[in-house]
Structures are given as C-alpha cells and as structure tokens.
Amino acid sequence: MLARNPDAPMVQAAVWDLKGRVFAFQQKDVEAVQAFETAIERAPQFMQPYFGLARIYTRRGEQDKAIRQYEAALEREPNQPGVHFMLGTLFQGQARMEEAQKHYRAALRIDGEFAPAANNLAYLLADEGQDLGEALQLAQTAKRRLPDDPYVMDTLGWVYYKRGLYDSAIAEFSASLEKMPDNATVQYHLGMALHQKGDAERARAALERALALDPGLAEAEAEEARRVIEELSAAR
C-alpha cells in the first residue's frame, strides 16, 4: 500500500498509523513511536497517530510527553471533547487541578452532555469542596447518560456526601460496590457516609475493608480512615 500510493499523504499516514498500532500491541515501543511519528510527518492533520503516541507515553509513565501529543492534536483540531478529557485526566493525575478543570470545562463547552468530563469535573469540585451545586448538576448529567457506571455512582454519592445527604450517598455507594466490591475508594466513601449517619458498626467494617484494599486508597484517605476507626473503637 505504501509503495502503490507514494503521492497520497492520507493513505500513507493511515498505513503508518496501522503499523504503529500493531507494534504497540506487540509492545515494541521504539518501532511504534517511529511509525506514529512517520504517520504525523505524512499527514499532520490526521489525528489517530497523536493518540497512539499519547497512549504509549501514558503506559510508560511519561505523562508530559502524552500531554504534548494531545496538545498537538488540539492545535490541529481544537473541537475534540475527548482530547480535552484526556488532558484533564492527565493533569488531574499530576495534581494540576486548575489545568484539569480547564480541559474538562472545554470538553463540556463543546459537548454539554459529555458524561466522562461531567463526572470527573463533578468529583474534582466535590473533593475540593468547591461549588457543590454545580458539582451536583454535573454528576446528575453523568448519571443520566451513564446510569449503570459504578464510577459515576461513586461520584454522585460523593457529591451527596459533601452536601450532607448521607442516605442518598449511601445508596449510590452501595450500588457502586455491587459492581466493583473491591474498590478501596468507594469502600472508604461508604464508610465515611455511614459514620456521619451514625452507623458505627457498618462504618468500621467498610473502612477496615478499604484499608485491606489499600492499593486503591490515597494516603490522606487512609489516614482519615484509621482516625475514624480509632474513634469508633474508643467509643465502644
């Protein structure tokens, strides 16, 4: 195909992109990167190789390189909510929350019903105790579009928790855990909601379960879980 279409840049780019994806599947990163870069050289307006490079860099923990690839894609085609969303998740993973918010909001300006961005922005706002009214609207948008997604259930529950609606929060966390019972963060959220509700035994059980599943729990959450468990144990 490459030999038969030397003067067709989009064909050349598509073939090099396909080669890159095959190499990436084989985890031949050097060959994959070269193929994707060649695809971009052939047709810089073709989006797929940018994403291929970004996926490789993300898998290798080279987030800054992944960010540059997505930013390059946006320079070519700025109205891509999915690319803004990916940038948001990368910045959020680096604790660059202001930049994460910017890209989630950009995705939602392009598509107001883009559920992944609505979900992540809602969680970020709730977690930082910012506009809980906006967070609730965003979480409800995500739930309407993705009603069976356990991560969306957790986000909506966390917003309810932050607003003091503990019964509603417990219902969302419980539904989320039916789908992913080994998620430490959701177990922690459930434990905290049960604690605020005054259900000490179930709260302690959920928090202890969260600590047993510690790989999914952030350090600050683990410390808070231990503090509440000690408080509950002392009150027995």
Secondary structure as a PSIPRED ss2 file (coil, helix, strand):
# PSIPRED VFORMAT (PSIPRED V4.0)

   1 M C   1.000  0.000  0.000
   2 L C   1.000  0.000  0.000
   3 A C   1.000  0.000  0.000
   4 R C   1.000  0.000  0.000
   5 N C   1.000  0.000  0.000
   6 P C   1.000  0.000  0.000
   7 D C   1.000  0.000  0.000
   8 A C   1.000  0.000  0.000
   9 P H   0.000  1.000  0.000
  10 M H   0.000  1.000  0.000
  11 V H   0.000  1.000  0.000
  12 Q H   0.000  1.000  0.000
  13 A H   0.000  1.000  0.000
  14 A H   0.000  1.000  0.000
  15 V H   0.000  1.000  0.000
  16 W H   0.000  1.000  0.000
  17 D H   0.000  1.000  0.000
  18 L H   0.000  1.000  0.000
  19 K H   0.000  1.000  0.000
  20 G H   0.000  1.000  0.000
  21 R H   0.000  1.000  0.000
  22 V H   0.000  1.000  0.000
  23 F H   0.000  1.000  0.000
  24 A H   0.000  1.000  0.000
  25 F H   0.000  1.000  0.000
  26 Q C   1.000  0.000  0.000
  27 Q C   1.000  0.000  0.000
  28 K C   1.000  0.000  0.000
  29 D H   0.000  1.000  0.000
  30 V H   0.000  1.000  0.000
  31 E H   0.000  1.000  0.000
  32 A H   0.000  1.000  0.000
  33 V H   0.000  1.000  0.000
  34 Q H   0.000  1.000  0.000
  35 A H   0.000  1.000  0.000
  36 F H   0.000  1.000  0.000
  37 E H   0.000  1.000  0.000
  38 T H   0.000  1.000  0.000
  39 A H   0.000  1.000  0.000
  40 I H   0.000  1.000  0.000
  41 E H   0.000  1.000  0.000
  42 R H   0.000  1.000  0.000
  43 A C   1.000  0.000  0.000
  44 P C   1.000  0.000  0.000
  45 Q C   1.000  0.000  0.000
  46 F C   1.000  0.000  0.000
  47 M C   1.000  0.000  0.000
  48 Q H   0.000  1.000  0.000
  49 P H   0.000  1.000  0.000
  50 Y H   0.000  1.000  0.000
  51 F H   0.000  1.000  0.000
  52 G H   0.000  1.000  0.000
  53 L H   0.000  1.000  0.000
  54 A H   0.000  1.000  0.000
  55 R H   0.000  1.000  0.000
  56 I H   0.000  1.000  0.000
  57 Y H   0.000  1.000  0.000
  58 T H   0.000  1.000  0.000
  59 R H   0.000  1.000  0.000
  60 R C   1.000  0.000  0.000
  61 G C   1.000  0.000  0.000
  62 E C   1.000  0.000  0.000
  63 Q H   0.000  1.000  0.000
  64 D H   0.000  1.000  0.000
  65 K H   0.000  1.000  0.000
  66 A H   0.000  1.000  0.000
  67 I H   0.000  1.000  0.000
  68 R H   0.000  1.000  0.000
  69 Q H   0.000  1.000  0.000
  70 Y H   0.000  1.000  0.000
  71 E H   0.000  1.000  0.000
  72 A H   0.000  1.000  0.000
  73 A H   0.000  1.000  0.000
  74 L H   0.000  1.000  0.000
  75 E H   0.000  1.000  0.000
  76 R H   0.000  1.000  0.000
  77 E C   1.000  0.000  0.000
  78 P C   1.000  0.000  0.000
  79 N C   1.000  0.000  0.000
  80 Q C   1.000  0.000  0.000
  81 P H   0.000  1.000  0.000
  82 G H   0.000  1.000  0.000
  83 V H   0.000  1.000  0.000
  84 H H   0.000  1.000  0.000
  85 F H   0.000  1.000  0.000
  86 M H   0.000  1.000  0.000
  87 L H   0.000  1.000  0.000
  88 G H   0.000  1.000  0.000
  89 T H   0.000  1.000  0.000
  90 L H   0.000  1.000  0.000
  91 F H   0.000  1.000  0.000
  92 Q H   0.000  1.000  0.000
  93 G H   0.000  1.000  0.000
  94 Q C   1.000  0.000  0.000
  95 A C   1.000  0.000  0.000
  96 R C   1.000  0.000  0.000
  97 M H   0.000  1.000  0.000
  98 E H   0.000  1.000  0.000
  99 E H   0.000  1.000  0.000
 100 A H   0.000  1.000  0.000
 101 Q H   0.000  1.000  0.000
 102 K H   0.000  1.000  0.000
 103 H H   0.000  1.000  0.000
 104 Y H   0.000  1.000  0.000
 105 R H   0.000  1.000  0.000
 106 A H   0.000  1.000  0.000
 107 A H   0.000  1.000  0.000
 108 L H   0.000  1.000  0.000
 109 R H   0.000  1.000  0.000
 110 I H   0.000  1.000  0.000
 111 D C   1.000  0.000  0.000
 112 G C   1.000  0.000  0.000
 113 E C   1.000  0.000  0.000
 114 F C   1.000  0.000  0.000
 115 A H   0.000  1.000  0.000
 116 P H   0.000  1.000  0.000
 117 A H   0.000  1.000  0.000
 118 A H   0.000  1.000  0.000
 119 N H   0.000  1.000  0.000
 120 N H   0.000  1.000  0.000
 121 L H   0.000  1.000  0.000
 122 A H   0.000  1.000  0.000
 123 Y H   0.000  1.000  0.000
 124 L H   0.000  1.000  0.000
 125 L H   0.000  1.000  0.000
 126 A H   0.000  1.000  0.000
 127 D H   0.000  1.000  0.000
 128 E C   1.000  0.000  0.000
 129 G C   1.000  0.000  0.000
 130 Q C   1.000  0.000  0.000
 131 D C   1.000  0.000  0.000
 132 L H   0.000  1.000  0.000
 133 G H   0.000  1.000  0.000
 134 E H   0.000  1.000  0.000
 135 A H   0.000  1.000  0.000
 136 L H   0.000  1.000  0.000
 137 Q H   0.000  1.000  0.000
 138 L H   0.000  1.000  0.000
 139 A H   0.000  1.000  0.000
 140 Q H   0.000  1.000  0.000
 141 T H   0.000  1.000  0.000
 142 A H   0.000  1.000  0.000
 143 K H   0.000  1.000  0.000
 144 R H   0.000  1.000  0.000
 145 R H   0.000  1.000  0.000
 146 L C   1.000  0.000  0.000
 147 P C   1.000  0.000  0.000
 148 D C   1.000  0.000  0.000
 149 D C   1.000  0.000  0.000
 150 P H   0.000  1.000  0.000
 151 Y H   0.000  1.000  0.000
 152 V H   0.000  1.000  0.000
 153 M H   0.000  1.000  0.000
 154 D H   0.000  1.000  0.000
 155 T H   0.000  1.000  0.000
 156 L H   0.000  1.000  0.000
 157 G H   0.000  1.000  0.000
 158 W H   0.000  1.000  0.000
 159 V H   0.000  1.000  0.000
 160 Y H   0.000  1.000  0.000
 161 Y H   0.000  1.000  0.000
 162 K H   0.000  1.000  0.000
 163 R C   1.000  0.000  0.000
 164 G C   1.000  0.000  0.000
 165 L C   1.000  0.000  0.000
 166 Y H   0.000  1.000  0.000
 167 D H   0.000  1.000  0.000
 168 S H   0.000  1.000  0.000
 169 A H   0.000  1.000  0.000
 170 I H   0.000  1.000  0.000
 171 A H   0.000  1.000  0.000
 172 E H   0.000  1.000  0.000
 173 F H   0.000  1.000  0.000
 174 S H   0.000  1.000  0.000
 175 A H   0.000  1.000  0.000
 176 S H   0.000  1.000  0.000
 177 L H   0.000  1.000  0.000
 178 E H   0.000  1.000  0.000
 179 K H   0.000  1.000  0.000
 180 M C   1.000  0.000  0.000
 181 P C   1.000  0.000  0.000
 182 D C   1.000  0.000  0.000
 183 N C   1.000  0.000  0.000
 184 A H   0.000  1.000  0.000
 185 T H   0.000  1.000  0.000
 186 V H   0.000  1.000  0.000
 187 Q H   0.000  1.000  0.000
 188 Y H   0.000  1.000  0.000
 189 H H   0.000  1.000  0.000
 190 L H   0.000  1.000  0.000
 191 G H   0.000  1.000  0.000
 192 M H   0.000  1.000  0.000
 193 A H   0.000  1.000  0.000
 194 L H   0.000  1.000  0.000
 195 H H   0.000  1.000  0.000
 196 Q H   0.000  1.000  0.000
 197 K H   0.000  1.000  0.000
 198 G C   1.000  0.000  0.000
 199 D C   1.000  0.000  0.000
 200 A H   0.000  1.000  0.000
 201 E H   0.000  1.000  0.000
 202 R H   0.000  1.000  0.000
 203 A H   0.000  1.000  0.000
 204 R H   0.000  1.000  0.000
 205 A H   0.000  1.000  0.000
 206 A H   0.000  1.000  0.000
 207 L H   0.000  1.000  0.000
 208 E H   0.000  1.000  0.000
 209 R H   0.000  1.000  0.000
 210 A H   0.000  1.000  0.000
 211 L H   0.000  1.000  0.000
 212 A H   0.000  1.000  0.000
 213 L C   1.000  0.000  0.000
 214 D H   0.000  1.000  0.000
 215 P H   0.000  1.000  0.000
 216 G H   0.000  1.000  0.000
 217 L C   1.000  0.000  0.000
 218 A C   1.000  0.000  0.000
 219 E H   0.000  1.000  0.000
 220 A H   0.000  1.000  0.000
 221 E H   0.000  1.000  0.000
 222 A H   0.000  1.000  0.000
 223 E H   0.000  1.000  0.000
 224 E H   0.000  1.000  0.000
 225 A H   0.000  1.000  0.000
 226 R H   0.000  1.000  0.000
 227 R H   0.000  1.000  0.000
 228 V H   0.000  1.000  0.000
 229 I H   0.000  1.000  0.000
 230 E H   0.000  1.000  0.000
 231 E H   0.000  1.000  0.000
 232 L H   0.000  1.000  0.000
 233 S H   0.000  1.000  0.000
 234 A H   0.000  1.000  0.000
 235 A C   1.000  0.000  0.000
 236 R C   1.000  0.000  0.000
